[in-house]
């Protein structure tokens, strides 16, 4: 994205996108969006991010102020959790909910 983009929602701090069937392409679009510079809380409960969506989220450079992330029931497994856990994209994250996914022991290491 070009630096000429302006933020459409400069004051938005919380965004809920629950039950929207967001898949990898949608997550990629959100992760690449410069339009939410102050977003602190993102709720993606019950979408379909799977592995590719988690990788897109983990690679985002546009969500540095995120402190709370809800990823309940998004069909991702160990690799998706590992991508998120190893990502430097969320330096302020203090709350993470990944209930009801397919994360095994390897994803929690």
N, CA, C and O atoms as CSV, one atom per row, in Angstrom:
chain,resi,resn,atom,element,x,y,z
A,1,UNK,N,N,0.817,-1.192,0.000
A,1,UNK,CA,C,0.000,0.000,0.000
A,1,UNK,C,C,0.856,1.249,0.000
A,1,UNK,O,O,1.906,1.309,0.641
A,2,UNK,N,N,0.410,2.192,-0.695
A,2,UNK,CA,C,1.108,3.462,-0.824
A,2,UNK,C,C,0.946,4.291,0.443
A,2,UNK,O,O,-0.047,4.173,1.161
A,3,UNK,N,N,1.943,5.129,0.701
A,3,UNK,CA,C,1.859,6.000,1.872
A,3,UNK,C,C,0.854,7.129,1.659
A,3,UNK,O,O,0.600,7.912,2.574
A,4,UNK,N,N,0.282,7.220,0.465
A,4,UNK,CA,C,-0.723,8.242,0.201
A,4,UNK,C,C,-2.108,7.827,0.685
A,4,UNK,O,O,-3.038,8.632,0.649
A,5,UNK,N,N,-2.260,6.583,1.137
A,5,UNK,CA,C,-3.553,6.151,1.674
A,5,UNK,C,C,-3.849,6.892,2.963
A,5,UNK,O,O,-2.952,7.142,3.768
A,6,UNK,N,N,-5.080,7.234,3.147
A,6,UNK,CA,C,-5.509,7.880,4.377
A,6,UNK,C,C,-6.319,6.884,5.184
A,6,UNK,O,O,-6.927,5.969,4.629
A,7,UNK,N,N,-6.325,7.062,6.463
A,7,UNK,CA,C,-7.098,6.191,7.321
A,7,UNK,C,C,-8.571,6.593,7.271
A,7,UNK,O,O,-8.917,7.754,7.491
A,8,UNK,N,N,-9.424,5.629,6.981
A,8,UNK,CA,C,-10.862,5.896,6.971
A,8,UNK,C,C,-11.434,5.886,8.382
A,8,UNK,O,O,-12.442,6.539,8.649
A,9,UNK,N,N,-10.806,5.162,9.270
A,9,UNK,CA,C,-11.296,5.037,10.640
A,9,UNK,C,C,-10.169,5.313,11.636
A,9,UNK,O,O,-9.754,4.403,12.355
A,10,UNK,N,N,-9.669,6.537,11.692
A,10,UNK,CA,C,-8.513,6.816,12.541
A,10,UNK,C,C,-8.778,6.663,14.033
A,10,UNK,O,O,-7.837,6.466,14.801
A,11,UNK,N,N,-10.032,6.749,14.462
A,11,UNK,CA,C,-10.353,6.652,15.885
A,11,UNK,C,C,-10.907,5.292,16.301
A,11,UNK,O,O,-11.191,5.072,17.478
A,12,UNK,N,N,-11.059,4.389,15.353
A,12,UNK,CA,C,-11.612,3.070,15.662
A,12,UNK,C,C,-10.606,2.260,16.463
A,12,UNK,O,O,-9.469,2.061,16.033
A,13,UNK,N,N,-11.034,1.791,17.640
A,13,UNK,CA,C,-10.140,1.005,18.484
A,13,UNK,C,C,-10.591,-0.440,18.624
A,13,UNK,O,O,-9.812,-1.284,19.068
A,14,UNK,N,N,-11.828,-0.744,18.256
A,14,UNK,CA,C,-12.350,-2.096,18.393
A,14,UNK,C,C,-13.156,-2.466,17.152
A,14,UNK,O,O,-13.985,-1.688,16.680
A,15,UNK,N,N,-12.901,-3.668,16.629
A,15,UNK,CA,C,-13.596,-4.144,15.438
A,15,UNK,C,C,-14.017,-5.582,15.635
A,15,UNK,O,O,-13.188,-6.446,15.918
A,16,UNK,N,N,-15.311,-5.842,15.485
A,16,UNK,CA,C,-15.845,-7.193,15.594
A,16,UNK,C,C,-16.333,-7.674,14.241
A,16,UNK,O,O,-17.202,-7.054,13.627
A,17,UNK,N,N,-15.779,-8.768,13.787
A,17,UNK,CA,C,-16.169,-9.372,12.507
A,17,UNK,C,C,-16.516,-10.839,12.749
A,17,UNK,O,O,-15.910,-11.739,12.168
A,18,UNK,N,N,-17.490,-11.059,13.607
A,18,UNK,CA,C,-17.855,-12.422,13.998
A,18,UNK,C,C,-18.850,-13.037,13.011
A,18,UNK,O,O,-19.693,-12.341,12.446
A,19,UNK,N,N,-18.736,-14.342,12.817
A,19,UNK,CA,C,-19.635,-15.109,11.934
A,19,UNK,C,C,-19.742,-14.516,10.533
A,19,UNK,O,O,-20.847,-14.355,10.013
A,20,UNK,N,N,-18.616,-14.192,9.920
A,20,UNK,CA,C,-18.627,-13.587,8.591
A,20,UNK,C,C,-18.031,-14.477,7.506
A,20,UNK,O,O,-17.953,-14.071,6.346
A,21,UNK,N,N,-17.622,-15.657,7.862
A,21,UNK,CA,C,-17.011,-16.592,6.899
A,21,UNK,C,C,-15.775,-15.999,6.222
A,21,UNK,O,O,-15.515,-16.256,5.046
A,22,UNK,N,N,-15.032,-15.219,6.965
A,22,UNK,CA,C,-13.802,-14.636,6.436
A,22,UNK,C,C,-12.781,-15.752,6.248
A,22,UNK,O,O,-12.482,-16.505,7.176
A,23,UNK,N,N,-12.259,-15.842,5.045
A,23,UNK,CA,C,-11.262,-16.853,4.720
A,23,UNK,C,C,-9.917,-16.170,4.504
A,23,UNK,O,O,-9.756,-15.003,4.859
A,24,UNK,N,N,-8.967,-16.865,3.938
A,24,UNK,CA,C,-7.606,-16.352,3.782
A,24,UNK,C,C,-7.560,-15.050,2.982
A,24,UNK,O,O,-6.855,-14.119,3.373
A,25,UNK,N,N,-8.291,-14.964,1.881
A,25,UNK,CA,C,-8.271,-13.748,1.063
A,25,UNK,C,C,-8.794,-12.541,1.837
A,25,UNK,O,O,-8.229,-11.451,1.754
A,26,UNK,N,N,-9.857,-12.739,2.578
A,26,UNK,CA,C,-10.409,-11.656,3.381
A,26,UNK,C,C,-9.466,-11.237,4.496
A,26,UNK,O,O,-9.326,-10.051,4.793
A,27,UNK,N,N,-8.818,-12.227,5.112
A,27,UNK,CA,C,-7.862,-11.911,6.161
A,27,UNK,C,C,-6.660,-11.180,5.586
A,27,UNK,O,O,-6.117,-10.270,6.214
A,28,UNK,N,N,-6.247,-11.581,4.387
A,28,UNK,CA,C,-5.134,-10.896,3.727
A,28,UNK,C,C,-5.483,-9.428,3.477
A,28,UNK,O,O,-4.656,-8.544,3.705
A,29,UNK,N,N,-6.689,-9.173,3.017
A,29,UNK,CA,C,-7.128,-7.797,2.765
A,29,UNK,C,C,-7.135,-6.979,4.061
A,29,UNK,O,O,-6.689,-5.832,4.073
A,30,UNK,N,N,-7.635,-7.561,5.134
A,30,UNK,CA,C,-7.660,-6.854,6.413
A,30,UNK,C,C,-6.248,-6.635,6.941
A,30,UNK,O,O,-5.922,-5.552,7.429
A,31,UNK,N,N,-5.425,-7.647,6.844
A,31,UNK,CA,C,-4.057,-7.561,7.352
A,31,UNK,C,C,-3.221,-6.536,6.593
A,31,UNK,O,O,-2.298,-5.946,7.155
A,32,UNK,N,N,-3.540,-6.324,5.330
A,32,UNK,CA,C,-2.809,-5.368,4.496
A,32,UNK,C,C,-3.420,-3.966,4.502
A,32,UNK,O,O,-2.928,-3.068,3.820
A,33,UNK,N,N,-4.482,-3.786,5.268
A,33,UNK,CA,C,-5.210,-2.517,5.260
A,33,UNK,C,C,-4.586,-1.480,6.190
A,33,UNK,O,O,-4.380,-1.755,7.372
A,34,UNK,N,N,-4.285,-0.299,5.671
A,34,UNK,CA,C,-3.759,0.770,6.510
A,34,UNK,C,C,-4.866,1.623,7.138
A,34,UNK,O,O,-4.585,2.684,7.695
A,35,UNK,N,N,-6.100,1.176,7.055
A,35,UNK,CA,C,-7.239,2.001,7.431
A,35,UNK,C,C,-7.644,1.940,8.900
A,35,UNK,O,O,-8.604,2.599,9.299
A,36,UNK,N,N,-6.938,1.171,9.704
A,36,UNK,CA,C,-7.292,1.039,11.116
A,36,UNK,C,C,-6.051,1.248,11.994
A,36,UNK,O,O,-5.658,0.330,12.713
A,37,UNK,N,N,-5.434,2.415,11.953
A,37,UNK,CA,C,-4.142,2.609,12.621
A,37,UNK,C,C,-4.176,2.505,14.139
A,37,UNK,O,O,-3.143,2.247,14.756
A,38,UNK,N,N,-5.326,2.697,14.750
A,38,UNK,CA,C,-5.409,2.657,16.206
A,38,UNK,C,C,-6.188,1.462,16.736
A,38,UNK,O,O,-6.590,1.443,17.899
A,39,UNK,N,N,-6.397,0.478,15.894
A,39,UNK,CA,C,-7.161,-0.702,16.304
A,39,UNK,C,C,-6.445,-1.429,17.435
A,39,UNK,O,O,-5.294,-1.841,17.294
A,40,UNK,N,N,-7.138,-1.578,18.550
A,40,UNK,CA,C,-6.570,-2.247,19.717
A,40,UNK,C,C,-7.196,-3.613,19.940
A,40,UNK,O,O,-6.550,-4.502,20.494
A,41,UNK,N,N,-8.442,-3.797,19.519
A,41,UNK,CA,C,-9.146,-5.059,19.750
A,41,UNK,C,C,-9.765,-5.555,18.443
A,41,UNK,O,O,-10.483,-4.823,17.762
A,42,UNK,N,N,-9.473,-6.807,18.110
A,42,UNK,CA,C,-10.010,-7.414,16.899
A,42,UNK,C,C,-10.644,-8.745,17.265
A,42,UNK,O,O,-9.984,-9.633,17.804
A,43,UNK,N,N,-11.932,-8.876,16.968
A,43,UNK,CA,C,-12.674,-10.097,17.275
A,43,UNK,C,C,-13.071,-10.773,15.964
A,43,UNK,O,O,-13.904,-10.266,15.213
A,44,UNK,N,N,-12.461,-11.921,15.708
A,44,UNK,CA,C,-12.726,-12.690,14.490
A,44,UNK,C,C,-13.374,-14.028,14.823
A,44,UNK,O,O,-13.130,-15.027,14.145
A,45,UNK,N,N,-14.191,-14.049,15.853
A,45,UNK,CA,C,-14.861,-15.268,16.302
A,45,UNK,C,C,-15.625,-15.937,15.166
A,45,UNK,O,O,-16.390,-15.291,14.451
A,46,UNK,N,N,-15.411,-17.216,15.014
A,46,UNK,CA,C,-16.145,-18.087,14.091
A,46,UNK,C,C,-16.120,-17.614,12.636
A,46,UNK,O,O,-17.153,-17.331,12.030
A,47,UNK,N,N,-14.910,-17.541,12.108
A,47,UNK,CA,C,-14.714,-17.329,10.683
A,47,UNK,C,C,-14.014,-18.578,10.151
A,47,UNK,O,O,-14.072,-19.625,10.794
A,48,UNK,N,N,-13.375,-18.497,9.028
A,48,UNK,CA,C,-12.719,-19.673,8.445
A,48,UNK,C,C,-11.307,-19.322,7.989
A,48,UNK,O,O,-10.936,-19.547,6.837
A,49,UNK,N,N,-10.532,-18.769,8.912
A,49,UNK,CA,C,-9.193,-18.299,8.564
A,49,UNK,C,C,-8.263,-19.427,8.129
A,49,UNK,O,O,-7.505,-19.277,7.171
A,50,UNK,N,N,-8.321,-20.540,8.824
A,50,UNK,CA,C,-7.460,-21.689,8.555
A,50,UNK,C,C,-5.989,-21.271,8.573
A,50,UNK,O,O,-5.654,-20.204,9.086
A,51,UNK,N,N,-5.117,-22.102,8.018
A,51,UNK,CA,C,-3.679,-21.849,8.071
A,51,UNK,C,C,-3.291,-20.582,7.288
A,51,UNK,O,O,-2.564,-19.732,7.802
A,52,UNK,N,N,-3.773,-20.464,6.061
A,52,UNK,CA,C,-3.382,-19.339,5.204
A,52,UNK,C,C,-3.839,-18.006,5.779
A,52,UNK,O,O,-3.121,-17.011,5.677
A,53,UNK,N,N,-5.005,-17.973,6.373
A,53,UNK,CA,C,-5.486,-16.748,6.994
A,53,UNK,C,C,-4.653,-16.357,8.203
A,53,UNK,O,O,-4.398,-15.176,8.437
A,54,UNK,N,N,-4.232,-17.348,8.964
A,54,UNK,CA,C,-3.381,-17.077,10.119
A,54,UNK,C,C,-2.017,-16.560,9.683
A,54,UNK,O,O,-1.447,-15.678,10.324
A,55,UNK,N,N,-1.499,-17.109,8.595
A,55,UNK,CA,C,-0.213,-16.639,8.085
A,55,UNK,C,C,-0.326,-15.192,7.597
A,55,UNK,O,O,0.583,-14.390,7.808
A,56,UNK,N,N,-1.437,-14.867,6.950
A,56,UNK,CA,C,-1.665,-13.483,6.503
A,56,UNK,C,C,-1.743,-12.539,7.701
A,56,UNK,O,O,-1.148,-11.462,7.689
A,57,UNK,N,N,-2.472,-12.944,8.725
A,57,UNK,CA,C,-2.590,-12.127,9.934
A,57,UNK,C,C,-1.226,-11.938,10.583
A,57,UNK,O,O,-0.864,-10.824,10.963
A,58,UNK,N,N,-0.481,-13.008,10.707
A,58,UNK,CA,C,0.829,-12.952,11.353
A,58,UNK,C,C,1.809,-12.050,10.604
A,58,UNK,O,O,2.715,-11.482,11.213
A,59,UNK,N,N,1.634,-11.916,9.296
A,59,UNK,CA,C,2.537,-11.101,8.479
A,59,UNK,C,C,2.127,-9.635,8.404
A,59,UNK,O,O,2.837,-8.823,7.810
A,60,UNK,N,N,1.000,-9.294,8.995
A,60,UNK,CA,C,0.503,-7.918,8.917
A,60,UNK,C,C,1.476,-6.923,9.533
A,60,UNK,O,O,2.093,-7.193,10.564
A,61,UNK,N,N,1.603,-5.775,8.887
A,61,UNK,CA,C,2.405,-4.682,9.451
A,61,UNK,C,C,1.516,-3.488,9.799
A,61,UNK,O,O,2.009,-2.417,10.153
A,62,UNK,N,N,0.202,-3.684,9.693
A,62,UNK,CA,C,-0.727,-2.582,9.898
A,62,UNK,C,C,-1.539,-2.675,11.184
A,62,UNK,O,O,-2.489,-1.912,11.362
A,63,UNK,N,N,-1.189,-3.587,12.080
A,63,UNK,CA,C,-1.936,-3.727,13.329
A,63,UNK,C,C,-1.013,-3.660,14.547
A,63,UNK,O,O,-1.135,-4.492,15.447
A,64,UNK,N,N,-0.100,-2.697,14.600
A,64,UNK,CA,C,0.883,-2.665,15.688
A,64,UNK,C,C,0.314,-2.285,17.046
A,64,UNK,O,O,0.973,-2.490,18.065
A,65,UNK,N,N,-0.899,-1.734,17.083
A,65,UNK,CA,C,-1.497,-1.313,18.353
A,65,UNK,C,C,-2.463,-2.333,18.931
A,65,UNK,O,O,-3.121,-2.065,19.937
A,66,UNK,N,N,-2.553,-3.489,18.309
A,66,UNK,CA,C,-3.475,-4.524,18.771
A,66,UNK,C,C,-3.069,-5.032,20.152
A,66,UNK,O,O,-1.932,-5.455,20.359
A,67,UNK,N,N,-4.007,-4.985,21.087
A,67,UNK,CA,C,-3.759,-5.506,22.435
A,67,UNK,C,C,-4.617,-6.731,22.722
A,67,UNK,O,O,-4.285,-7.523,23.604
A,68,UNK,N,N,-5.715,-6.899,21.991
A,68,UNK,CA,C,-6.656,-7.987,22.229
A,68,UNK,C,C,-7.051,-8.629,20.900
A,68,UNK,O,O,-7.470,-7.946,19.965
A,69,UNK,N,N,-6.907,-9.960,20.833
A,69,UNK,CA,C,-7.193,-10.681,19.599
A,69,UNK,C,C,-7.991,-11.938,19.914
A,69,UNK,O,O,-7.530,-12.814,20.646
A,70,UNK,N,N,-9.192,-12.017,19.353
A,70,UNK,CA,C,-10.081,-13.163,19.548
A,70,UNK,C,C,-10.117,-13.967,18.249
A,70,UNK,O,O,-10.561,-13.475,17.213
A,71,UNK,N,N,-9.644,-15.207,18.322
A,71,UNK,CA,C,-9.580,-16.068,17.140
A,71,UNK,C,C,-10.299,-17.390,17.398
A,71,UNK,O,O,-9.879,-18.438,16.907
A,72,UNK,N,N,-11.369,-17.336,18.161
A,72,UNK,CA,C,-12.116,-18.538,18.514
A,72,UNK,C,C,-12.746,-19.151,17.264
A,72,UNK,O,O,-13.312,-18.434,16.439
A,73,UNK,N,N,-12.650,-20.460,17.125
A,73,UNK,CA,C,-13.321,-21.223,16.056
A,73,UNK,C,C,-12.995,-20.719,14.654
A,73,UNK,O,O,-13.879,-20.282,13.917
A,74,UNK,N,N,-11.724,-20.786,14.301
A,74,UNK,CA,C,-11.296,-20.357,12.975
A,74,UNK,C,C,-10.608,-21.456,12.173
A,74,UNK,O,O,-10.005,-21.172,11.139
A,75,UNK,N,N,-10.684,-22.670,12.617
A,75,UNK,CA,C,-10.252,-23.846,11.877
A,75,UNK,C,C,-8.759,-23.897,11.591
A,75,UNK,O,O,-8.346,-24.513,10.608
A,76,UNK,N,N,-7.946,-23.269,12.419
A,76,UNK,CA,C,-6.506,-23.362,12.176
A,76,UNK,C,C,-5.869,-24.371,13.119
A,76,UNK,O,O,-6.416,-24.715,14.167
A,77,UNK,N,N,-4.700,-24.830,12.712
A,77,UNK,CA,C,-3.997,-25.886,13.431
A,77,UNK,C,C,-2.655,-25.367,13.938
A,77,UNK,O,O,-2.455,-24.160,14.071
A,78,UNK,N,N,-1.753,-26.276,14.215
A,78,UNK,CA,C,-0.456,-25.937,14.801
A,78,UNK,C,C,0.309,-24.883,14.006
A,78,UNK,O,O,0.826,-23.927,14.583
A,79,UNK,N,N,0.386,-25.050,12.689
A,79,UNK,CA,C,1.166,-24.114,11.862
A,79,UNK,C,C,0.614,-22.692,11.954
A,79,UNK,O,O,1.384,-21.732,11.965
A,80,UNK,N,N,-0.678,-22.549,12.017
A,80,UNK,CA,C,-1.283,-21.227,12.151
A,80,UNK,C,C,-0.947,-20.588,13.487
A,80,UNK,O,O,-0.661,-19.393,13.562
A,81,UNK,N,N,-0.985,-21.389,14.534
A,81,UNK,CA,C,-0.643,-20.881,15.865
A,81,UNK,C,C,0.830,-20.518,15.935
A,81,UNK,O,O,1.196,-19.499,16.519
A,82,UNK,N,N,1.669,-21.346,15.343
A,82,UNK,CA,C,3.106,-21.080,15.340
A,82,UNK,C,C,3.427,-19.793,14.568
A,82,UNK,O,O,4.282,-19.012,14.987
A,83,UNK,N,N,2.741,-19.579,13.448
A,83,UNK,CA,C,2.951,-18.347,12.672
A,83,UNK,C,C,2.603,-17.130,13.513
A,83,UNK,O,O,3.333,-16.138,13.512
A,84,UNK,N,N,1.498,-17.203,14.225
A,84,UNK,CA,C,1.076,-16.090,15.065
A,84,UNK,C,C,2.052,-15.871,16.225
A,84,UNK,O,O,2.442,-14.741,16.517
A,85,UNK,N,N,2.435,-16.957,16.873
A,85,UNK,CA,C,3.310,-16.860,18.045
A,85,UNK,C,C,4.697,-16.327,17.694
A,85,UNK,O,O,5.330,-15.665,18.516
A,86,UNK,N,N,5.168,-16.605,16.497
A,86,UNK,CA,C,6.510,-16.159,16.119
A,86,UNK,C,C,6.507,-14.799,15.411
A,86,UNK,O,O,7.561,-14.292,15.027
A,87,UNK,N,N,5.340,-14.227,15.245
A,87,UNK,CA,C,5.214,-12.960,14.535
A,87,UNK,C,C,5.633,-11.768,15.405
A,87,UNK,O,O,5.259,-11.691,16.576
A,88,UNK,N,N,6.406,-10.847,14.834
A,88,UNK,CA,C,6.741,-9.617,15.554
A,88,UNK,C,C,5.698,-8.510,15.338
A,88,UNK,O,O,5.894,-7.371,15.762
A,89,UNK,N,N,4.601,-8.856,14.679
A,89,UNK,CA,C,3.616,-7.853,14.260
A,89,UNK,C,C,2.744,-7.285,15.371
A,89,UNK,O,O,2.079,-6.269,15.166
A,90,UNK,N,N,2.731,-7.912,16.533
A,90,UNK,CA,C,1.807,-7.496,17.587
A,90,UNK,C,C,2.550,-7.240,18.902
A,90,UNK,O,O,2.360,-7.974,19.872
A,91,UNK,N,N,3.381,-6.220,18.939
A,91,UNK,CA,C,4.201,-5.994,20.139
A,91,UNK,C,C,3.407,-5.605,21.386
A,91,UNK,O,O,3.923,-5.714,22.498
A,92,UNK,N,N,2.173,-5.158,21.224
A,92,UNK,CA,C,1.365,-4.722,22.369
A,92,UNK,C,C,0.302,-5.740,22.779
A,92,UNK,O,O,-0.478,-5.482,23.696
A,93,UNK,N,N,0.264,-6.891,22.113
A,93,UNK,CA,C,-0.769,-7.894,22.381
A,93,UNK,C,C,-0.659,-8.409,23.819
A,93,UNK,O,O,0.388,-8.901,24.237
A,94,UNK,N,N,-1.761,-8.286,24.566
A,94,UNK,CA,C,-1.798,-8.767,25.943
A,94,UNK,C,C,-2.891,-9.812,26.160
A,94,UNK,O,O,-2.881,-10.508,27.176
A,95,UNK,N,N,-3.830,-9.933,25.227
A,95,UNK,CA,C,-4.917,-10.902,25.358
A,95,UNK,C,C,-5.098,-11.626,24.032
A,95,UNK,O,O,-5.247,-11.001,22.982
A,96,UNK,N,N,-5.082,-12.960,24.097
A,96,UNK,CA,C,-5.261,-13.799,22.920
A,96,UNK,C,C,-6.166,-14.965,23.273
A,96,UNK,O,O,-5.891,-15.701,24.221
A,97,UNK,N,N,-7.246,-15.138,22.516
A,97,UNK,CA,C,-8.157,-16.255,22.731
A,97,UNK,C,C,-8.191,-17.089,21.467
A,97,UNK,O,O,-8.624,-16.614,20.417
A,98,UNK,N,N,-7.736,-18.334,21.561
A,98,UNK,CA,C,-7.702,-19.249,20.416
A,98,UNK,C,C,-8.507,-20.522,20.698
A,98,UNK,O,O,-8.218,-21.579,20.136
A,99,UNK,N,N,-9.497,-20.419,21.553
A,99,UNK,CA,C,-10.348,-21.568,21.870
A,99,UNK,C,C,-10.996,-22.146,20.618
A,99,UNK,O,O,-11.215,-21.439,19.634
A,100,UNK,N,N,-11.298,-23.431,20.669
A,100,UNK,CA,C,-12.062,-24.138,19.639
A,100,UNK,C,C,-11.405,-24.109,18.264
A,100,UNK,O,O,-12.079,-23.938,17.247
A,101,UNK,N,N,-10.097,-24.277,18.242
A,101,UNK,CA,C,-9.373,-24.475,17.003
A,101,UNK,C,C,-8.744,-25.858,17.079
A,101,UNK,O,O,-9.045,-26.610,18.006
A,102,UNK,N,N,-7.905,-26.208,16.163
A,102,UNK,CA,C,-7.316,-27.548,16.116
A,102,UNK,C,C,-5.837,-27.478,16.476
A,102,UNK,O,O,-4.983,-28.003,15.761
A,103,UNK,N,N,-5.558,-26.835,17.571
A,103,UNK,CA,C,-4.172,-26.650,18.009
A,103,UNK,C,C,-3.771,-27.791,18.929
A,103,UNK,O,O,-4.424,-28.058,19.938
A,104,UNK,N,N,-2.681,-28.459,18.560
A,104,UNK,CA,C,-2.155,-29.547,19.375
A,104,UNK,C,C,-0.945,-29.084,20.155
A,104,UNK,O,O,-0.673,-27.888,20.256
A,105,UNK,N,N,-0.223,-30.043,20.706
A,105,UNK,CA,C,0.956,-29.725,21.500
A,105,UNK,C,C,1.984,-28.926,20.718
A,105,UNK,O,O,2.573,-27.986,21.252
A,106,UNK,N,N,2.206,-29.285,19.463
A,106,UNK,CA,C,3.213,-28.584,18.645
A,106,UNK,C,C,2.871,-27.110,18.473
A,106,UNK,O,O,3.768,-26.271,18.389
A,107,UNK,N,N,1.603,-26.795,18.422
A,107,UNK,CA,C,1.191,-25.401,18.256
A,107,UNK,C,C,1.360,-24.571,19.509
A,107,UNK,O,O,1.345,-23.342,19.451
A,108,UNK,N,N,1.517,-25.222,20.621
A,108,UNK,CA,C,1.645,-24.508,21.882
A,108,UNK,C,C,3.097,-24.400,22.356
A,108,UNK,O,O,3.358,-23.916,23.457
A,109,UNK,N,N,4.025,-24.845,21.536
A,109,UNK,CA,C,5.444,-24.779,21.927
A,109,UNK,C,C,6.092,-23.520,21.432
A,109,UNK,O,O,7.280,-23.302,21.670
